Amino acid sequence: MRIGLVIFADFPEGSGPPRRLHMLAKGLAQLGHEVHVVVPQRFRSGPLYDEFDGLHVHWGALTSPETWHRASERLKARRKALGLINRLASEGLDWLLLSNPSLDGLMLLLVARLRGARVIATYDDLRARRRNPTIEDRLRILWLETADALVPKLTQLNLATSALLERRVRSRAPSTEVLRFPPIVDPDLFQGEISNATEFRRKWGLEDTIVISYSGTFWHVEGINILLQAARQLTDSGERFKVVISGAPTDGMDCDDVSALVNEFNLQDVVVQTGWLTTSEVIAGMSAADILVVPKKNDIANRAGMPAKLAEYMAVGRAVVVSNIGDMPLYLTDGEDALLCEPGDPDSLAQALRRLLHDASLREKLATNARVAAAKHFDYRQVSASLESAMMRASEKK
């Protein structure tokens, strides 16, 4: 099959959803399909066409982190993306996959369908809302939710990352198949790296201390403040460790002020902030950790989403502590391949972390089993094969 994917985000060095689509595309290419990835805006200098991981990657226009949000830049990039999809579809496109489409994707969908292609839409998360939305925020949500009401009815297959999102998509397009797909990881890429871990520890002054790490965005629902409250409890009781936080705030979301929280909880000697890391640096940082944490709050966004970091944490083969929320318990067994704690509860998180700080054999057991569970549930090759089967079924329908 000839397949196109549209990703409205930084690619390939993007956050969770773009990484998930990257792995899907890579898996489909390995199954023998011709896969084209269309990205409206390229945020780094380089050519507008490239080939890697078996993919044909087309960027619409070059931009920069300082100018990408300007209306003129976005319109130019979307016109370019529309032209690319029109060309690919006119040359023969069997499927077009749209990642978390807004109304921007509706024209791409219609062009592809008019040219005879079938369409897939993916839904990775609920639409992010500010706690105190501006008029612009309200208009953005209206724009996105209008797309959510229309697009699923115009596709031949929809993908959802959780049971909650699956129910929502089914309610809007009950006659269209919905495939639930989990976080995706390449276990050959995300695996423990001893030499890089040693260098990471040296660079950030971690030495031989037990390291608890978090990697990702600072959106308030992620629970970094819960992690820091737990760290304060542990420090007060005499525990010795370091907390490494790698990531950055996300535009358009209410985010924790990590530096302010570190000062508030008097954790300046405990917390190391690395900033945003490249993929290779992320793997080194995960490898350098003894314990990796997914400290989610009790929020509907976390009941709807499935964090990409969970699959990556487990694939690296480290002890993982995870909030017991959403679909995450479906893939994990408490005490076997992870420790589950109550979402948004620093006491519960501190108790799980204390248990691991004092039990090296449990850390080793969880780390070994986490790697096995990641291969079982999250390997991109298996998920891509499931998607291929669903596409085949949908292709047989009129």
ROFILUM-284148 format. One record per residue: residue in three letters; x, y, z of N, C-alpha, C in turn. Coordinates in steps of 0.05 Angstrom, whole numbers, padded with zeros to 5 digits, always signed. Layout:
! residues N
ALAXYZXYZXYZ ...
***
This chain:
! residues 398
MET+00017-00024+00000+00000+00000+00000+00018+00025+00000 ARG+00007+00046-00011+00020+00072-00010+00005+00089+00010 ILE+00020+00097+00031+00008+00110+00054+00020+00137+00060 GLY+00003+00156+00066+00013+00183+00074+00005+00188+00103 LEU+00023+00201+00118+00017+00209+00145+00022+00239+00148 VAL+00004+00254+00160+00008+00282+00165+00012+00287+00194 ILE+00033+00301+00201+00040+00306+00229+00042+00336+00233 PHE+00024+00348+00249+00024+00377+00254+00041+00382+00279 ALA+00066+00376+00278+00084+00380+00301+00113+00378+00291 ASP+00131+00384+00310+00159+00381+00303+00165+00352+00298 PHE+00180+00347+00276+00187+00319+00268+00215+00319+00256 PRO+00231+00299+00264+00226+00276+00281+00231+00280+00310 GLU+00241+00304+00318+00249+00308+00347+00225+00320+00362 GLY+00202+00309+00359+00178+00320+00373+00172+00306+00399 SER+00149+00313+00410+00140+00301+00435+00126+00275+00431 GLY+00110+00266+00450+00098+00239+00449+00083+00232+00424 PRO+00062+00247+00416+00047+00239+00392+00063+00237+00366 PRO+00081+00257+00360+00098+00254+00337+00116+00229+00338 ARG+00127+00223+00362+00144+00199+00364+00127+00174+00359 ARG+00103+00174+00369+00085+00151+00365+00080+00147+00335 LEU+00074+00169+00320+00069+00167+00292+00094+00159+00276 HIS+00117+00169+00286+00142+00161+00273+00146+00131+00274 MET+00141+00119+00298+00144+00090+00301+00123+00075+00284 LEU+00099+00085+00283+00078+00072+00266+00087+00072+00237 ALA+00096+00096+00228+00105+00098+00200+00129+00080+00194 LYS+00148+00079+00212+00171+00062+00209+00163+00032+00208 GLY+00144+00024+00225+00135-00003+00225+00120-00010+00199 LEU+00104+00008+00189+00090+00003+00164+00110+00000+00141 ALA+00131+00017+00141+00151+00015+00120+00165-00012+00121 GLN+00171-00022+00145+00184-00048+00148+00166-00071+00139 LEU+00140-00066+00139+00121-00087+00129+00119-00086+00099 GLY+00134-00068+00086+00135-00068+00057+00118-00046+00043 HIS+00107-00028+00059+00090-00007+00047+00107+00018+00041 GLU+00098+00033+00021+00111+00058+00014+00099+00080+00031 VAL+00114+00092+00049+00103+00110+00069+00115+00138+00065 HIS+00097+00157+00062+00105+00186+00060+00095+00201+00084 VAL+00113+00216+00097+00106+00232+00120+00106+00261+00112 VAL+00084+00275+00115+00081+00303+00108+00080+00320+00134 VAL+00099+00339+00137+00100+00356+00160+00098+00385+00151 PRO+00077+00399+00158+00074+00427+00147+00098+00445+00153 GLN+00110+00443+00177+00131+00462+00184+00156+00447+00194 ARG+00179+00456+00184+00204+00445+00194+00217+00466+00212 PHE+00223+00458+00237+00233+00477+00256+00263+00479+00257 ARG+00277+00463+00241+00306+00464+00241+00315+00467+00212 SER+00338+00478+00208+00349+00481+00181+00354+00454+00169 GLY+00350+00452+00142+00354+00427+00129+00337+00426+00104 PRO+00340+00405+00088+00324+00402+00063+00294+00398+00070 LEU+00278+00403+00050+00249+00399+00053+00240+00371+00045 TYR+00259+00355+00037+00254+00326+00032+00277+00310+00042 ASP+00271+00288+00055+00292+00270+00064+00281+00242+00066 GLU+00299+00223+00067+00292+00195+00070+00307+00183+00093 PHE+00293+00171+00112+00306+00156+00134+00286+00137+00146 ASP+00295+00116+00159+00278+00096+00171+00259+00084+00151 GLY+00267+00084+00125+00249+00073+00105+00227+00092+00097 LEU+00227+00117+00107+00206+00136+00102+00214+00158+00082 HIS+00194+00167+00067+00197+00191+00051+00185+00214+00066 VAL+00201+00233+00074+00192+00255+00092+00192+00281+00076 HIS+00169+00294+00076+00165+00319+00062+00157+00341+00082 TRP+00172+00363+00083+00164+00386+00099+00153+00407+00081 GLY+00132+00422+00090+00120+00442+00074+00137+00467+00072 ALA+00147+00477+00095+00162+00502+00095+00180+00503+00119 LEU+00202+00517+00116+00220+00521+00138+00209+00544+00156 THR+00213+00540+00182+00204+00561+00201+00224+00560+00224 SER+00217+00573+00247+00234+00573+00270+00216+00573+00295 PRO+00227+00565+00318+00211+00566+00343+00201+00593+00349 GLU+00213+00614+00339+00204+00642+00344+00182+00651+00326 THR+00180+00639+00302+00161+00649+00282+00139+00630+00274 TRP+00140+00604+00283+00123+00584+00272+00093+00590+00277 HIS+00087+00605+00299+00059+00609+00307+00047+00633+00292 ARG+00062+00648+00277+00050+00671+00263+00031+00661+00242 ALA+00009+00676+00239-00012+00667+00220-00001+00664+00192 SER+00016+00682+00183+00027+00681+00156+00044+00656+00152 GLU+00060+00649+00173+00076+00625+00171+00059+00599+00170 ARG+00039+00598+00187+00022+00575+00188+00006+00571+00163 LEU-00004+00593+00152-00019+00591+00127-00002+00582+00104 LYS+00022+00593+00102+00041+00585+00081+00047+00555+00083 ALA+00053+00546+00108+00060+00518+00112+00036+00500+00105 ARG+00012+00507+00112-00011+00491+00106-00018+00490+00077 ARG-00013+00512+00063-00017+00511+00033+00003+00492+00021 LYS+00028+00493+00031+00048+00474+00020+00040+00445+00026 ALA+00030+00440+00051+00023+00413+00058-00001+00403+00041 LEU-00020+00421+00036-00042+00414+00019-00033+00407-00009 GLY-00014+00422-00019-00003+00416-00046+00011+00389-00046 LEU+00026+00383-00025+00040+00357-00023+00020+00334-00023 ILE-00001+00336-00007-00022+00315-00005-00036+00312-00032 ASN-00042+00335-00045-00056+00333-00071-00038+00319-00091 ARG-00012+00324-00090+00006+00311-00109+00008+00281-00104 LEU+00012+00275-00078+00015+00246-00070-00011+00231-00077 ALA-00034+00243-00072-00059+00230-00077-00064+00227-00107 SER-00056+00247-00122-00061+00245-00151-00043+00224-00164 GLU-00020+00218-00151-00002+00197-00160-00011+00169-00151 GLY-00031+00169-00133-00042+00144-00123-00035+00140-00094 LEU-00054+00144-00076-00050+00142-00048-00073+00124-00037 ASP-00065+00102-00024-00085+00084-00013-00097+00094+00013 TRP-00080+00105+00030-00089+00114+00056-00075+00141+00063 LEU-00090+00158+00077-00079+00182+00090-00085+00181+00119 LEU-00065+00184+00136-00068+00184+00165-00063+00212+00176 LEU-00083+00222+00191-00081+00249+00203-00078+00246+00233 SER-00058+00258+00244-00053+00256+00273-00067+00279+00288 ASN-00085+00272+00307-00099+00292+00323-00109+00315+00305 PRO-00125+00310+00285-00132+00331+00265-00150+00353+00277 SER-00143+00377+00270-00161+00400+00275-00175+00406+00248 LEU-00188+00428+00247-00201+00436+00221-00181+00440+00199 ASP-00155+00445+00207-00134+00448+00187-00132+00422+00170 GLY-00138+00399+00183-00136+00374+00169-00160+00367+00152 LEU-00182+00382+00155-00206+00375+00141-00202+00377+00110 MET-00189+00398+00101-00184+00401+00073-00166+00379+00062 LEU-00146+00372+00078-00129+00350+00069-00145+00324+00067 LEU-00162+00319+00086-00179+00296+00085-00197+00295+00060 LEU-00209+00318+00054-00227+00319+00031-00212+00316+00005 VAL-00189+00328+00003-00173+00325-00021-00165+00296-00025 ALA-00156+00283-00004-00148+00255-00006-00171+00237-00014 ARG-00195+00242-00002-00218+00225-00009-00227+00230-00037 LEU-00226+00255-00047-00234+00260-00074-00216+00246-00094 ARG-00191+00242-00086-00171+00228-00103-00172+00197-00099 GLY-00191+00188-00082-00195+00159-00080-00181+00146-00056 ALA-00168+00162-00039-00154+00150-00016-00174+00147+00007 ARG-00168+00127+00024-00182+00124+00050-00167+00139+00071 VAL-00181+00146+00093-00170+00164+00113-00172+00151+00141 ILE-00151+00155+00157-00149+00147+00185-00144+00173+00201 ALA-00158+00175+00224-00152+00197+00243-00144+00184+00269 THR-00123+00195+00282-00114+00185+00308-00121+00205+00330 TYR-00127+00195+00353-00134+00211+00376-00117+00202+00400 ASP-00097+00219+00407-00078+00211+00428-00085+00222+00456 ASP-00098+00245+00457-00103+00259+00482-00129+00275+00480 LEU-00140+00283+00503-00160+00303+00503-00148+00330+00494 ARG-00165+00347+00483-00155+00374+00476-00148+00389+00502 ALA-00124+00399+00503-00114+00413+00527-00129+00439+00531 ARG-00138+00444+00556-00152+00468+00563-00137+00483+00586 ARG-00135+00509+00584-00124+00524+00605-00145+00526+00628 ARG-00135+00529+00653-00153+00532+00675-00167+00559+00674 ASN-00154+00580+00663-00166+00606+00660-00164+00614+00631 PRO-00181+00604+00614-00178+00608+00585-00184+00637+00576 THR-00168+00646+00557-00173+00672+00545-00193+00668+00522 ILE-00201+00690+00510-00219+00688+00487-00206+00672+00465 GLU-00180+00677+00461-00165+00662+00440-00165+00632+00447 ASP-00162+00625+00472-00162+00596+00480-00189+00584+00474 ARG-00211+00599+00480-00238+00588+00475-00243+00584+00446 LEU-00233+00602+00429-00236+00599+00400-00220+00575+00390 ARG-00196+00571+00402-00180+00548+00394-00194+00522+00401 ILE-00205+00520+00425-00220+00496+00433-00244+00491+00415 LEU-00258+00513+00408-00281+00510+00390-00272+00499+00363 TRP-00250+00509+00353-00238+00500+00327-00232+00470+00328 LEU-00220+00462+00351-00212+00434+00353-00236+00416+00358 GLU-00254+00424+00374-00277+00407+00380-00296+00405+00356 THR-00297+00425+00340-00313+00423+00315-00301+00402+00297 ALA-00274+00401+00296-00261+00380+00280-00266+00353+00292 ASP-00266+00351+00319-00271+00325+00332-00300+00315+00327 ALA-00318+00333+00322-00346+00325+00316-00349+00316+00287 LEU-00332+00328+00269-00336+00323+00240-00318+00301+00229 VAL-00292+00302+00236-00272+00285+00223-00278+00255+00227 PRO-00284+00245+00251-00288+00216+00254-00309+00204+00236 LYS-00329+00221+00228-00351+00211+00210-00342+00209+00181 LEU-00319+00221+00175-00310+00222+00147-00287+00203+00141 THR-00279+00187+00161-00257+00169+00158-00266+00141+00154 GLN-00248+00123+00147-00254+00095+00144-00242+00079+00168 LEU-00226+00092+00184-00215+00079+00208-00205+00101+00227 ASN-00210+00097+00253-00201+00115+00273-00184+00100+00294 LEU-00163+00114+00304-00146+00103+00325-00149+00119+00350 ALA-00149+00105+00373-00151+00119+00399-00132+00105+00418 THR-00120+00121+00436-00100+00110+00454-00111+00099+00480 SER-00136+00103+00485-00147+00094+00511-00177+00086+00508 ALA-00187+00073+00529-00215+00065+00528-00233+00089+00528 LEU-00225+00110+00543-00242+00134+00544-00244+00147+00517 LEU-00221+00151+00504-00221+00163+00477-00235+00145+00457 GLU-00232+00119+00460-00246+00101+00442-00276+00104+00444 ARG-00287+00107+00468-00316+00111+00472-00324+00137+00459 ARG-00309+00158+00462-00316+00184+00451-00317+00183+00421 VAL-00297+00170+00409-00296+00169+00380-00319+00151+00369 ARG-00325+00129+00383-00347+00112+00374-00373+00127+00376 SER-00377+00144+00396-00402+00158+00399-00407+00177+00375 ARG-00385+00186+00363-00387+00205+00341-00389+00191+00314 ALA-00377+00167+00312-00377+00152+00287-00381+00123+00293 PRO-00405+00115+00301-00410+00088+00311-00406+00066+00290 SER-00408+00073+00264-00405+00053+00243-00377+00049+00234 THR-00358+00065+00244-00330+00064+00235-00314+00049+00256 GLU-00296+00031+00247-00280+00015+00265-00260+00034+00280 VAL-00257+00028+00306-00238+00043+00322-00218+00023+00333 LEU-00192+00027+00327-00171+00010+00337-00157+00025+00360 ARG-00156+00011+00383-00142+00023+00405-00112+00016+00403 PHE-00095+00036+00404-00066+00030+00402-00052+00043+00426 PRO-00033+00029+00438-00019+00037+00462+00004+00056+00456 PRO+00019+00064+00477+00045+00077+00471+00062+00059+00455 ILE+00080+00070+00439+00096+00055+00421+00126+00061+00426 VAL+00142+00041+00424+00171+00045+00429+00186+00026+00411 ASP+00210+00035+00404+00229+00017+00390+00249+00006+00411 PRO+00245-00019+00419+00262-00030+00440+00292-00032+00432 ASP+00297-00031+00406+00325-00032+00397+00338-00005+00401 LEU+00322+00017+00401+00333+00044+00406+00333+00050+00435 PHE+00310+00045+00448+00308+00051+00477+00316+00026+00493 GLN+00341+00026+00501+00351+00004+00518+00374+00016+00535 GLY+00379+00003+00557+00399+00013+00575+00427+00016+00562 GLU+00440+00038+00566+00466+00044+00554+00485+00051+00577 ILE+00502+00032+00585+00519+00035+00608+00539+00058+00604 SER+00552+00059+00581+00573+00079+00578+00560+00107+00577 ASN+00538+00111+00562+00525+00137+00561+00513+00144+00588 ALA+00504+00124+00603+00493+00130+00630+00515+00141+00648 THR+00539+00129+00646+00561+00138+00662+00569+00166+00656 GLU+00569+00173+00630+00576+00200+00621+00554+00220+00630 PHE+00529+00211+00629+00507+00229+00638+00510+00235+00668 ARG+00516+00214+00683+00520+00219+00712+00543+00237+00718 ARG+00565+00234+00703+00588+00251+00707+00581+00280+00700 LYS+00568+00284+00677+00561+00311+00667+00544+00326+00687 TRP+00525+00312+00700+00506+00326+00717+00512+00322+00747 GLY+00536+00312+00753+00545+00311+00781+00529+00292+00798 LEU+00520+00269+00787+00503+00251+00801+00520+00230+00817 GLU+00544+00225+00808+00563+00206+00821+00549+00179+00826 ASP+00551+00170+00850+00540+00143+00857+00514+00144+00872 THR+00501+00167+00872+00476+00170+00886+00453+00155+00872 ILE+00434+00145+00887+00410+00134+00874+00395+00157+00861 VAL+00387+00153+00835+00375+00174+00819+00346+00167+00813 ILE+00328+00186+00818+00300+00184+00811+00295+00204+00789 SER+00285+00196+00766+00283+00214+00742+00255+00216+00732 TYR+00250+00240+00721+00225+00246+00706+00234+00259+00680 SER+00221+00251+00658+00227+00263+00632+00201+00270+00618 GLY+00199+00295+00608+00174+00302+00593+00167+00331+00597 THR+00142+00338+00591+00133+00365+00593+00126+00372+00622 PHE+00122+00398+00627+00116+00408+00654+00087+00414+00657 TRP+00070+00405+00639+00041+00409+00641+00032+00400+00669 HIS+00015+00416+00682+00009+00412+00710-00003+00384+00716 VAL-00017+00372+00697-00029+00346+00702-00008+00324+00703 GLU+00016+00329+00694+00037+00309+00695+00046+00303+00723 GLY+00042+00322+00741+00047+00316+00769+00075+00320+00779 ILE+00090+00338+00766+00118+00343+00776+00117+00354+00805 ASN+00097+00371+00811+00094+00381+00838+00089+00359+00858 ILE+00075+00338+00849+00071+00315+00867+00097+00300+00872 LEU+00113+00297+00851+00140+00285+00854+00157+00301+00873 LEU+00157+00327+00871+00174+00344+00888+00164+00343+00917 GLN+00138+00342+00921+00127+00339+00949+00136+00313+00961 ALA+00135+00291+00945+00144+00265+00955+00174+00266+00961 ALA+00190+00280+00944+00218+00283+00949+00224+00297+00975 ARG+00208+00318+00981+00211+00333+01006+00206+00315+01030 GLN+00185+00298+01028+00179+00279+01050+00203+00260+01054 LEU+00213+00250+01033+00236+00231+01035+00260+00244+01046 THR+00266+00268+01038+00289+00282+01048+00286+00288+01077 ASP+00262+00296+01085+00257+00302+01114+00262+00277+01131 SER+00257+00253+01120+00260+00229+01136+00289+00218+01134 GLY+00307+00233+01121+00335+00225+01120+00344+00210+01096 GLU+00327+00206+01077+00335+00191+01053+00354+00208+01036 ARG+00373+00194+01023+00392+00207+01006+00389+00198+00977 PHE+00386+00216+00959+00381+00210+00930+00382+00236+00915 LYS+00381+00234+00889+00378+00257+00871+00353+00254+00854 VAL+00341+00276+00847+00318+00276+00828+00327+00291+00803 VAL+00326+00278+00780+00333+00291+00755+00307+00296+00739 ILE+00303+00321+00732+00279+00329+00716+00289+00340+00689 SER+00281+00326+00668+00288+00333+00641+00263+00340+00626 GLY+00263+00364+00614+00240+00373+00599+00237+00403+00599 ALA+00213+00413+00593+00208+00441+00591+00178+00446+00591 PRO+00170+00471+00597+00142+00478+00595+00132+00476+00566 THR+00106+00472+00563+00094+00469+00537+00077+00493+00530 ASP+00081+00505+00507+00065+00528+00499+00035+00521+00498 GLY+00019+00539+00508-00010+00535+00507-00021+00519+00529 MET-00005+00510+00549-00014+00494+00571-00006+00507+00598 ASP-00022+00502+00618-00015+00511+00645+00007+00492+00656 CYS+00030+00502+00661+00053+00485+00668+00063+00492+00696 ASP+00074+00471+00709+00087+00475+00735+00112+00492+00731 ASP+00117+00511+00750+00142+00526+00751+00161+00510+00768 VAL+00177+00493+00754+00193+00473+00769+00214+00488+00786 SER+00227+00508+00776+00247+00522+00791+00235+00534+00817 ALA+00211+00546+00814+00198+00557+00837+00190+00536+00858 LEU+00181+00513+00848+00174+00491+00866+00199+00480+00880 VAL+00221+00478+00866+00246+00469+00878+00254+00488+00902 ASN+00251+00514+00897+00257+00533+00918+00237+00531+00941 GLU+00211+00528+00934+00190+00526+00954+00195+00503+00973 PHE+00203+00480+00962+00207+00456+00978+00235+00453+00988 ASN+00252+00473+00982+00280+00473+00992+00295+00448+00982 LEU+00293+00443+00956+00305+00419+00945+00328+00426+00926 GLN+00340+00449+00929+00361+00458+00911+00385+00438+00910 ASP+00390+00424+00932+00412+00405+00933+00404+00377+00924 VAL+00379+00374+00918+00369+00347+00911+00362+00346+00881 VAL+00350+00367+00871+00339+00367+00843+00360+00377+00823 VAL+00362+00363+00802+00379+00371+00779+00360+00375+00755 GLN+00361+00398+00743+00345+00404+00719+00363+00405+00695 THR+00357+00388+00675+00374+00387+00651+00364+00403+00628 GLY+00339+00412+00629+00327+00424+00605+00318+00403+00586 TRP+00309+00412+00562+00300+00394+00541+00323+00379+00529 LEU+00321+00353+00525+00342+00336+00515+00335+00324+00488 THR+00355+00319+00472+00351+00304+00447+00344+00275+00454 THR+00335+00260+00434+00328+00232+00438+00351+00216+00450 SER+00375+00219+00439+00398+00204+00449+00404+00212+00477 GLU+00401+00237+00484+00406+00246+00512+00385+00236+00531 VAL+00360+00235+00521+00338+00224+00537+00344+00195+00544 ILE+00353+00179+00525+00359+00151+00530+00382+00149+00550 ALA+00402+00166+00547+00425+00165+00566+00415+00173+00594 GLY+00397+00193+00596+00386+00201+00622+00370+00179+00635 MET+00353+00165+00619+00337+00143+00630+00356+00120+00639 SER+00376+00115+00623+00395+00094+00630+00410+00100+00656 ALA+00414+00126+00661+00429+00134+00685+00412+00133+00711 ALA+00386+00130+00707+00368+00130+00730+00366+00103+00743 ASP+00360+00102+00769+00354+00077+00783+00323+00073+00783 ILE+00309+00096+00784+00280+00095+00786+00269+00116+00767 LEU+00249+00109+00751+00236+00127+00732+00207+00130+00741 VAL+00197+00155+00739+00171+00162+00752+00151+00173+00731 VAL+00126+00164+00732+00104+00175+00718+00084+00184+00739 PRO+00087+00209+00750+00072+00217+00774+00046+00232+00767 LYS+00028+00220+00752+00005+00233+00741-00015+00242+00763 LYS-00028+00265+00759-00049+00274+00776-00075+00259+00769 ASN-00095+00261+00787-00122+00250+00782-00137+00271+00765 ASP-00134+00269+00739-00146+00288+00720-00157+00274+00696 ILE-00178+00284+00684-00190+00270+00662-00171+00268+00638 ALA-00153+00287+00636-00132+00285+00614-00116+00260+00617 ASN-00110+00252+00642-00094+00228+00647-00111+00202+00645 ARG-00137+00204+00649-00154+00181+00644-00157+00176+00614 ALA-00153+00197+00598-00157+00195+00569-00131+00188+00555 GLY-00108+00198+00564-00083+00194+00550-00067+00171+00560 MET-00048+00163+00543-00028+00142+00551+00000+00154+00544 PRO+00016+00159+00565+00041+00173+00560+00062+00156+00545 ALA+00074+00169+00524+00095+00155+00509+00118+00148+00527 LYS+00123+00164+00548+00146+00159+00566+00143+00132+00580 LEU+00118+00122+00585+00115+00097+00599+00129+00074+00583 ALA+00123+00073+00557+00135+00052+00540+00166+00055+00539 GLU+00175+00080+00537+00204+00085+00535+00218+00079+00562 TYR+00206+00087+00584+00217+00080+00610+00221+00050+00613 MET+00200+00035+00606+00200+00006+00610+00220-00008+00591 ALA+00221+00002+00567+00239-00010+00547+00269-00007+00556 VAL+00275+00016+00569+00303+00020+00577+00310+00000+00599 GLY+00291-00011+00613+00296-00031+00634+00305-00018+00660 ARG+00287-00002+00671+00291+00010+00697+00266+00006+00714 ALA+00269+00007+00741+00246+00005+00758+00229+00030+00754 VAL+00203+00026+00751+00184+00047+00744+00162+00049+00765 VAL+00156+00074+00773+00134+00079+00791+00113+00096+00775 VAL+00089+00086+00774+00068+00097+00756+00043+00103+00772 SER+00030+00125+00766+00003+00130+00777-00017+00111+00767 ASN-00034+00101+00784-00054+00081+00777-00079+00096+00766 ILE-00077+00103+00740-00099+00119+00728-00101+00112+00698 GLY-00125+00115+00688-00129+00111+00659-00124+00082+00651 ASP-00113+00078+00628-00108+00051+00617-00081+00039+00627 MET-00065+00055+00642-00039+00045+00649-00040+00018+00665 PRO-00059+00015+00683-00059-00011+00698-00066-00035+00679 LEU-00077-00030+00655-00083-00052+00637-00058-00066+00627 TYR-00036-00051+00627-00011-00062+00616+00010-00069+00638 LEU+00003-00063+00663+00023-00066+00685+00012-00084+00707 THR+00030-00098+00721+00023-00113+00745+00038-00103+00768 ASP+00024-00092+00788+00037-00080+00811+00055-00100+00825 GLY+00080-00091+00829+00099-00108+00843+00114-00128+00826 GLU+00106-00129+00800+00119-00148+00781+00135-00132+00761 ASP+00123-00114+00746+00138-00098+00726+00136-00068+00731 ALA+00123-00060+00753+00122-00032+00761+00110-00031+00789 LEU+00113-00008+00802+00098-00002+00826+00077+00019+00820 LEU+00052+00013+00827+00030+00032+00822+00024+00048+00848 CYS+00020+00074+00844+00013+00091+00867-00012+00107+00861 GLU-00024+00118+00881-00049+00133+00877-00043+00160+00863 PRO-00058+00166+00842-00053+00191+00827-00057+00216+00844 GLY-00038+00234+00841-00041+00260+00856-00036+00258+00886 ASP-00025+00236+00895-00021+00231+00924+00009+00229+00930 PRO+00021+00251+00941+00050+00250+00946+00057+00230+00968 ASP+00039+00224+00987+00044+00204+01007+00048+00176+00994 SER+00029+00169+00976+00030+00144+00962+00056+00141+00945 LEU+00062+00163+00931+00087+00163+00915+00112+00160+00932 ALA+00112+00175+00954+00136+00174+00972+00139+00146+00983 GLN+00117+00133+00990+00118+00105+01000+00130+00086+00980 ALA+00122+00089+00954+00132+00071+00933+00162+00077+00929 LEU+00169+00102+00928+00197+00109+00924+00215+00100+00947 ARG+00205+00103+00972+00221+00094+00995+00226+00064+00994 ARG+00205+00049+00985+00208+00020+00983+00230+00013+00963 LEU+00232+00027+00941+00252+00022+00921+00280+00032+00930 LEU+00281+00054+00944+00307+00064+00954+00321+00044+00971 HIS+00305+00027+00985+00317+00009+01005+00318-00020+00995 ASP+00308-00025+00970+00306-00053+00961+00318-00056+00933 ALA+00344-00060+00932+00358-00062+00906+00348-00086+00890 SER+00341-00108+00904+00332-00132+00890+00305-00127+00877 LEU+00287-00112+00890+00262-00105+00878+00266-00087+00854 ARG+00284-00068+00856+00290-00051+00833+00299-00068+00809 GLU+00316-00087+00814+00327-00104+00793+00304-00121+00781 LYS+00287-00132+00798+00265-00148+00788+00246-00131+00770 LEU+00238-00108+00780+00220-00091+00764+00233-00082+00738 ALA+00259-00076+00739+00273-00068+00714+00273-00089+00693 THR+00279-00114+00702+00280-00136+00683+00252-00142+00671 ASN+00232-00142+00688+00205-00148+00679+00193-00125+00662 ALA+00202-00101+00668+00192-00078+00653+00201-00080+00623 ARG+00225-00088+00619+00235-00092+00592+00219-00113+00577 VAL+00213-00135+00591+00197-00156+00579+00169-00146+00572 ALA+00157-00131+00591+00129-00121+00586+00129-00101+00563 ALA+00150-00085+00561+00151-00065+00539+00151-00080+00512 ALA+00167-00101+00510+00168-00116+00485+00141-00130+00479 LYS+00127-00138+00500+00101-00151+00497+00079-00132+00488 HIS+00078-00109+00500+00055-00091+00495+00060-00068+00476 PHE+00085-00058+00475+00090-00032+00463+00109-00032+00439 ASP+00119-00055+00431+00137-00056+00408+00124-00046+00383 TYR+00136-00026+00370+00123-00013+00347+00117-00033+00325 ARG+00133-00054+00322+00128-00073+00301+00102-00088+00304 GLN+00095-00095+00329+00070-00108+00334+00046-00089+00330 VAL+00049-00064+00340+00027-00045+00337+00023-00038+00307 SER+00044-00036+00292+00042-00030+00263+00028-00053+00249 ALA+00035-00077+00257+00022-00101+00244-00008-00101+00250 SER-00016-00093+00275-00045-00091+00281-00058-00070+00264 LEU-00045-00047+00261-00056-00026+00244-00059-00036+00215 GLU-00038-00050+00205-00040-00060+00178-00064-00078+00175 SER-00069-00096+00194-00092-00114+00192-00118-00098+00192 ALA-00120-00078+00208-00145-00061+00209-00148-00047+00182 MET-00127-00037+00171-00128-00024+00145-00138-00043+00123 MET-00128-00068+00124-00136-00088+00105-00166-00093+00107 ARG-00176-00096+00132-00204-00101+00136-00221-00077+00125 ALA-00212-00053+00131-00227-00029+00122-00226-00027+00092 SER-00204-00035+00079-00202-00034+00050-00221-00052+00036 GLU-00229-00074+00050-00247-00093+00038-00276-00083+00039 LYS-00282-00063+00056-00309-00053+00058-00314-00032+00036 LYS-00339-00031+00027-00345-00011+00007-00348+00016+00020 
***
